[in-house]
Amino acid sequence: MSNRPFLKGGKTVLRPVEHGDILVIAKWLNDPVVTHTMFYGQLPMSEEQVEAMIMGQVRSPANTVFMVETTSGISIGFAGLYDIHLTARKASFRILIGETDHWKKGFGTEVTEMLTFYGFDRLNLNRISLGVTADNVGAVRAYEKAGFVVEGTLRKDLYRNGRWYDSILMAILREEYDAKLAADFSERFTQKLKTDR
Ligand SMILES: CC(C)(COP(=O)(O)OP(=O)(O)OC[C@H]1O[C@@H](n2cnc3c(N)ncnc32)[C@H](O)[C@@H]1OP(=O)(O)O)[C@@H](O)C(=O)NCCC(=O)NCCS
């Protein structure tokens, strides 16, 4: 288990990104299976380029980026809230689970839920949105399970694998979160203090 856990769920832990994580992130970003329906992976990325990009994201006060670990301490991906906007109180969610043997086991859904909780409960956001390639059925399913709804389609948004892909915009609003998810997510993701009943 991470020695710097920041948020904990039943299956995953979110912790800060460290310099020592760059090597494994570079492995994921150069893996054509992982990036199959993403903008990542269209150009090779050296360790140096990955470090500049990821550490640039980490350093920006407009982003909160986390490493995703299993509760047994294996780093399996990274995820975060990006482009946090001060007055509109909105942000974009992004996730990459890079260890493919950990796909379809509920990790993506839980991380989406946990960062949705974090965005509304801790950052007091009003809206969290994301973009996803329409063919990325696993991602769309994970986001729907976590409470996101489809807002629209961007036609021919990505050229990859010799063809065009449409992208879907999805989002969740504070009022939807409060009405349907806040009680459950707070129960699952709020750290209990010893003094709590
Ligand atoms: C997309 C991604 C986040 C999904 O994570 P995950 O841990 O596999 O997701 P979950 O296990 O929580 O799956 C959610 C649901 O989608 C289903 N699913 C996942 N991958 C699927 C796939 N490739 N095909 C069909 N269904 C899939 C799961 O079975 C589950 O459905 P269920 O609960 O009804 O059985 C992960 O595969 C990933 O990071 N891929 C590479 C990068 C990427 O595409 N990021 C998203 C960019 S927008």
The ligand as a Tripos MOL2 file, in Angstrom:
@<TRIPOS>MOLECULE
LIG
   48    50     1     0     0
SMALL
NO_CHARGES

@<TRIPOS>ATOM
      1 C1        -11.3160    2.8070  -20.2200 C.3       1 LIG1
      2 C2        -10.7940    2.3390  -18.8710 C.3       1 LIG1
      3 C3        -10.6280    3.5410  -17.9420 C.3       1 LIG1
      4 C4        -11.8260    1.3940  -18.2600 C.3       1 LIG1
      5 O1        -11.3020    0.9440  -17.0260 O.3       1 LIG1
      6 P1        -11.6910   -0.4770  -16.4440 P.3       1 LIG1
      7 O2        -11.0350   -0.6070  -15.1210 O.co2     1 LIG1
      8 O3        -11.4280   -1.5240  -17.4530 O.co2     1 LIG1
      9 O4        -13.2570   -0.2550  -16.2760 O.3       1 LIG1
     10 P2        -14.2770   -1.1220  -15.3860 P.3       1 LIG1
     11 O5        -13.7000   -2.4500  -15.0730 O.co2     1 LIG1
     12 O6        -14.7010   -0.2720  -14.2530 O.co2     1 LIG1
     13 O7        -15.4260   -1.3460  -16.4450 O.3       1 LIG1
     14 C5        -16.6300   -0.6160  -16.5200 C.3       1 LIG1
     15 C6        -17.6100   -1.4310  -17.3220 C.3       1 LIG1
     16 O8        -17.2000   -1.4770  -18.6840 O.3       1 LIG1
     17 C7        -16.9940   -2.8130  -19.0910 C.3       1 LIG1
     18 N1        -15.8200   -2.8190  -19.9430 N.ar      1 LIG1
     19 C8        -14.5690   -2.4170  -19.6360 C.ar      1 LIG1
     20 N2        -13.7680   -2.5380  -20.7000 N.ar      1 LIG1
     21 C9        -14.5390   -3.0310  -21.7090 C.ar      1 LIG1
     22 C10       -14.2810   -3.3790  -23.0490 C.ar      1 LIG1
     23 N3        -13.0650   -3.2250  -23.5830 N.pl3     1 LIG1
     24 N4        -15.3020   -3.8600  -23.7870 N.ar      1 LIG1
     25 C11       -16.5280   -4.0130  -23.2600 C.ar      1 LIG1
     26 N5        -16.8380   -3.6840  -21.9760 N.ar      1 LIG1
     27 C12       -15.8510   -3.2160  -21.2170 C.ar      1 LIG1
     28 C13       -16.7740   -3.6010  -17.8010 C.3       1 LIG1
     29 O9        -17.0760   -4.9490  -17.9580 O.3       1 LIG1
     30 C14       -17.7260   -2.8670  -16.8890 C.3       1 LIG1
     31 O10       -19.0700   -3.2120  -17.1620 O.3       1 LIG1
     32 P3        -20.0090   -3.9670  -16.1210 P.3       1 LIG1
     33 O11       -19.7250   -3.3890  -14.7650 O.co2     1 LIG1
     34 O12       -21.3680   -3.7030  -16.6170 O.co2     1 LIG1
     35 O13       -19.5700   -5.3770  -16.2030 O.co2     1 LIG1
     36 C15        -9.4550    1.5860  -19.0430 C.3       1 LIG1
     37 O14        -9.6580    0.4830  -19.8800 O.3       1 LIG1
     38 C16        -8.3550    2.4600  -19.6410 C.2       1 LIG1
     39 O15        -7.8070    3.3010  -18.9580 O.2       1 LIG1
     40 N6         -8.0340    2.2200  -20.9200 N.am      1 LIG1
     41 C17        -6.9150    2.8970  -21.6030 C.3       1 LIG1
     42 C18        -6.9880    4.3920  -21.6310 C.3       1 LIG1
     43 C19        -8.3650    4.9370  -21.9140 C.2       1 LIG1
     44 O16        -9.0330    4.5210  -22.8230 O.2       1 LIG1
     45 N7         -8.7550    5.9100  -21.0960 N.am      1 LIG1
     46 C20       -10.0290    6.5800  -21.2210 C.3       1 LIG1
     47 C21        -9.9090    7.6910  -22.1780 C.3       1 LIG1
     48 S1        -11.3840    8.6710  -22.2400 S.3       1 LIG1
@<TRIPOS>BOND
     1     1     2 1
     2     2     3 1
     3     2     4 1
     4     2    36 1
     5     4     5 1
     6     5     6 1
     7     6     7 2
     8     6     8 1
     9     6     9 1
    10     9    10 1
    11    10    11 2
    12    10    12 1
    13    10    13 1
    14    13    14 1
    15    14    15 1
    16    15    16 1
    17    15    30 1
    18    16    17 1
    19    17    18 1
    20    17    28 1
    21    18    19 ar
    22    18    27 ar
    23    19    20 ar
    24    20    21 ar
    25    21    22 ar
    26    21    27 ar
    27    22    23 1
    28    22    24 ar
    29    24    25 ar
    30    25    26 ar
    31    26    27 ar
    32    28    29 1
    33    28    30 1
    34    30    31 1
    35    31    32 1
    36    32    33 2
    37    32    34 1
    38    32    35 1
    39    36    37 1
    40    36    38 1
    41    38    39 2
    42    38    40 1
    43    40    41 1
    44    41    42 1
    45    42    43 1
    46    43    44 2
    47    43    45 1
    48    45    46 1
    49    46    47 1
    50    47    48 1
@<TRIPOS>SUBSTRUCTURE
     1 LIG1         1 GROUP 0 **** ****
